[in-house]
Structures are given as structure tokens and as C-alpha cells.
């Protein structure tokens, strides 16, 4: 299998996330399982740390695949770009992407009353009452 080049813009990337980004694992958890199975080497040495910090210049081998981590060039072409969902487009401003506090939707009072009535019927007769013991 040819070498897969993964550019990173940060100082390091976790090994399980690198395997996910390269397409060798469906998720970060799948990447952790690959590492735990012992089939991953970093620069020719078996790696068992699932979140080992992989830096630019290192080569990771998983099965037949070779992954070379390179530093992304500012303003350069990025070989692997993250998928952009419909909610977070490149045109939106950073302010619009911040989380705003939301109130939980109000529940129907009739539904709560009905639920309370059912719960009251299920409670034993002694529930909620203080039991006093007599002195001997």
C-alpha cells in the first residue's frame, strides 16, 4: 500500500485520532482497538499507547498501510481536509458558531400531572412517612 501523507497543523496528534483520520479506523475507539491489538508501529517500534503523541516527521505503520505525518504548510494545499457539515459552513462567522445558552422546552402540565398520579399509585403506603420505633 502506498504511503499516506497526513498534514497536521498542531504540534502533535494522538495515535488513535491519526488512524481515524487516515481512514484505517472508523472511529477513535476503533483506532484504540487497533493499537491495543498490537498491530501498530511508530518509526519501526511497536506502540501500545493508544493516545501516543505523534509529531511531524514520524512514520506510523498499521498492517500494510504506512502513514507519514507532515507539518502542514500555512496557505498551502492540505491533502486531507475534515468534512464540513451543513451546520458549520466556512461562510459563517465565528460568533454564529458559539454555543448559546438554551432553555429546555416547557413540559405539558397535564402530562406531568398524569405522570405524578401514576407514580403516586405505584408508591407503597409507607413511603415518605417517618417510622418511629418505640423504646424498649
N, C-alpha and C positions, 0 to 999 in steps of 0.2 A: 504494500500500500504506500502511496506517496506521502511525503511529509506534509502535515497540515500546519500552516503558519497562523498563529493566533496573536494578534497585536493587543497589548494591554496599555491602558493609559494611566494606570495606577502603579504603585511601587511593586505590588505583588498580587497574586490571585490564588485562592485556595484550590488545592488539587481537585477536590470533588466538583467545584464550580468550573474548573478548566475542562474536565471530562464532559460535563454537561454542555459547555459552550462549543466544544469540538464536535458534538453530536455522537459521542460514544456512549453516553448515558442519557436516559430520558429525563432525569431529574437529578438534583443534588444528592438525594438519597440513593439513587441508582449509582451515582459516582462513588459514594461512600461504600456501597456493597462491592463494587469492582476493586477498590483499594483493599478492603478487608479480605477479599478472596486471595490477595497476594499477586495479582497479575499485572501490577503497575510498577514500572521502574522510572526513576528520575536520574538522569545522567548516568545510566547503567547500574544504579544501585536500587535494590528492591525497597519500595517505600510502603510502609504500613500506617503512616499517619494520614488520616483521611483529610485533614484540613492543613496539610503541609503548605507552607508559603512557597509558591513557585514564582521566580523572578525572570525578567527578560534575559534571554541567552540560554536558559535551561531547556533540555530536551526530555520530554516525557514519552515513554513507550507503554502502550496498553495493547497487548495482543500483537497484531500486525501493524497497528497504527503508530506513527511517530508524530508527535506534536512538538513543534518548535515555537517557543514563546518569544515574541519580539516586542520591542518598545514601539508603540505607535508614534508615527511622525506627526507633529502638530500641523494641521492643514493638509496632511497627506491622505491618500486613499486608504480606507480601512477595509481589510479583506473580509472580516466578519463583523456585521453590524447587528445589534439587537433588534428584534422585531418590534415594530411600533404599533400599538393598538389604536383603535379608533378614538378612544378617550383621550390619549395623550399624543397629540399630533405636534409636529415641530413648529407649527404656526402659533400655538397657544403661548401666552406669556407665562413666566414663572409664577406670577401671582395667582393665575387661574388654576394652577396645579396644586396649590397648597390646600391642605385639608381644612375645611371649615367645620366648626362645631355644629352638629345637627341634633335636633331633639328627636327622641323616639316618638313614633306615631302614637296618638292617644288611642287607648283601647276602648271598646264599646262598653258603657256602664252596664248594659243589660247582660252582656256576655260575662262580665266579672261577677255580677250578682248571681247568675245561674251557676257559675263555677263555684262560688262560695257556698251556695246551697248544697251542691253535690258534695263538696268537701266536708261540710258540717254533718251531713248524713253519714258519711263514712267514719267519722271520728268515734272512738269509744266513749261511753258515758263518763268515764272518769278522767278523760283527757282535759288538761288545763286546770284541774282542781287540785288544791293542796291537800295532801294526805297527812293527817296528824296521827301520831302514834300516842297511845295512852301510856302513862307512866306505870311501871310495874311495882 
